[in-house]
Structure formats: C-alpha cells, structure tokens
C-alpha cells in the first residue's frame, strides 16, 4: 500500500463527517415531513419554533460543509493552491460538526431547542461584530441576544 497524502486524508475525513451529518440531517427535512423526528418533536412540545430554528440552522451548516468539501476537491489538484485547502477543510469540518451537534439524536427536544437558541446567539454576535466594523447601529441585534440569553437561562 502506498502512503496516504495528508491532503487526501483530510479530504477523506471531511467527506466522512459531511456524509455522517447528511445522513443524520436527512431524517429531519427542511419542513418537517409527517412522521419525521422533527415533526414529532415540534408537534409534541411547546418548543416548536425553537426546534425548527435548530433544524434549519443544522441544514444551513450541512449545506456549507458540503460546499466547502466541493471547494476542497477543486483546490486539491496537483501543484495548485498549496495551503488554501487547509483553511477550506477547517471550515468544512467546523460546519459539519455544528450540524452534528444540533442534530444529535441522543439529546432531548428541550436541549436541541437550547442549542438552536445558542446557535442563533452566535450568529447575532457575528452580526454585531460586522455592524460595529461597518459603523452601523448594533442596538437591535444586541437586544435580541439579551432576549435569547434570558430564554436559554430560563430553559436550563
């Protein structure tokens, strides 16, 4: 057997993570299908919209991970883009891992809703950072962060 090239190994591992996250995400669907885990969780609890946000965030991360993996394939051509592939690989792994974290089948619907709210807070913090850099008002996003944090604290 020949030696495995580090970039090839990284690509294999990233594709495995994306494949795993995709299999996990396929069970939920963007709009909960009748009989799906998402439909059951959203319908059986008072956490419906928070749960749906968690599922949609996970699907967004899955899409990003798959796009990054496709980009890695383009960057892995011989003698082209020597280091860029590592940055793209990291982004793919992070996106896939976030999706797996949100879709973890071992957690309760309540914990999934909390994770979805935390994910929303993270996105709003990024928005505040961007608005601040552009010299725009951050008041609206900061208020939403406070409200989401209060909800997370109240839920557990």
C-alpha positions in Angstrom: 0.0 0.0 0.0 1.2 3.5 -0.8 1.5 6.3 1.6 -1.7 8.5 2.1 -1.1 12.1 1.3 -2.1 14.4 4.2 -4.5 16.5 2.0 -6.1 13.3 0.6 -6.5 12.0 4.2 -8.0 15.4 5.3 -10.4 15.3 2.4 -11.5 11.7 3.2 -12.1 12.6 6.8 -14.1 15.8 5.9 -16.2 13.8 3.4 -16.9 11.2 6.1 -18.1 13.9 8.5 -20.3 15.6 5.9 -21.7 12.2 4.9 -22.5 11.4 8.6 -24.1 14.8 9.2 -26.0 14.4 5.9 -27.4 11.1 7.0 -28.3 12.5 10.3 -29.9 15.5 8.8 -31.9 13.6 6.1 -34.1 12.3 8.9 -35.3 15.8 9.7 -36.0 17.6 6.4 -36.3 21.4 6.0 -40.0 21.4 6.5 -40.7 18.6 8.9 -42.3 15.7 7.0 -45.2 13.9 8.5 -43.9 11.2 10.8 -40.3 12.6 10.9 -38.4 13.1 14.2 -38.6 16.9 13.6 -42.4 16.8 13.1 -42.8 14.7 16.2 -40.6 16.9 18.4 -42.0 20.2 17.1 -45.6 18.9 17.5 -45.3 17.2 20.9 -43.7 20.1 22.7 -44.2 23.8 23.2 -40.7 24.4 21.8 -41.8 24.1 18.1 -40.4 27.2 16.6 -37.2 27.0 18.7 -36.7 23.4 17.5 -37.5 24.3 13.9 -34.8 27.0 14.1 -32.3 24.4 15.4 -33.1 22.1 12.4 -32.9 24.9 9.9 -29.5 26.1 11.4 -28.2 22.5 11.1 -29.3 22.3 7.5 -27.5 25.5 6.8 -24.4 24.1 8.3 -24.7 20.9 6.3 -25.1 22.9 3.1 -22.0 25.0 3.9 -20.0 21.8 4.8 -20.9 20.2 1.5 -20.0 23.4 -0.4 -16.6 23.6 1.4 -16.0 20.0 0.6 -16.7 20.6 -3.1 -14.3 23.5 -3.0 -11.6 21.3 -1.4 -11.9 18.9 -4.3 -11.2 21.8 -6.6 -8.2 23.0 -4.5 -6.6 19.6 -4.3 -5.5 19.5 -7.9 -1.7 18.9 -8.1 0.6 21.8 -7.6 -2.3 24.3 -7.2 -3.2 26.2 -4.0 -0.8 24.6 -1.6 -2.3 26.0 1.7 -5.8 27.2 0.8 -7.2 23.7 1.1 -6.4 23.6 4.8 -8.5 26.7 5.5 -11.4 25.3 3.5 -11.0 21.9 5.2 -11.3 23.6 8.6 -14.4 25.4 7.6 -16.0 22.2 6.3 -15.2 20.3 9.5 -16.5 23.1 11.7 -19.7 23.4 9.7 -20.3 19.7 9.7 -19.5 19.4 13.4 -22.0 22.2 14.2 -24.7 20.4 12.3 -24.0 17.1 14.1 -24.1 19.0 17.4 -27.5 20.4 16.6 -29.0 17.2 15.2 -27.6 14.9 17.9 -30.2 12.1 18.2 -29.2 11.5 21.9 -30.4 14.8 23.2 -33.9 15.8 24.3 -36.1 18.2 22.3 -35.5 20.8 25.1 -31.7 20.5 24.8 -32.0 20.7 21.0 -34.1 23.9 21.3 -31.5 25.4 23.7 -28.7 24.5 21.3 -30.6 26.2 18.5 -31.0 29.3 20.6 -27.3 29.3 21.4 -26.6 29.0 17.7 -28.8 31.9 17.0 -27.0 34.0 19.6 -23.7 33.1 18.0 -25.0 34.3 14.6 -26.2 37.5 16.2 -22.9 38.1 17.9 -21.3 37.8 14.4 -23.8 40.3 13.1 -22.9 42.8 15.9 -19.2 42.4 15.1 -19.9 43.1 11.4 -22.3 46.1 12.2 -19.7 47.5 14.5 -17.0 47.2 11.9 -19.2 49.0 9.4 -20.1 51.8 11.8 -23.7 50.8 12.0 -26.0 50.5 15.0 -25.9 47.3 16.9 -28.8 48.0 19.3 -31.3 45.7 17.6 -29.1 42.7 17.4 -27.8 43.2 21.0 -31.4 43.4 22.3 -32.2 40.1 20.5 -29.1 38.5 22.0 -30.3 39.5 25.5 -33.7 38.1 25.0 -32.4 34.8 23.6 -29.9 34.5 26.5 -32.8 35.0 29.0 -34.8 32.3 27.3 -31.8 29.9 27.4 -31.3 30.6 31.1 -35.0 30.1 31.8 -35.0 26.8 30.0 -32.0 25.4 31.7 
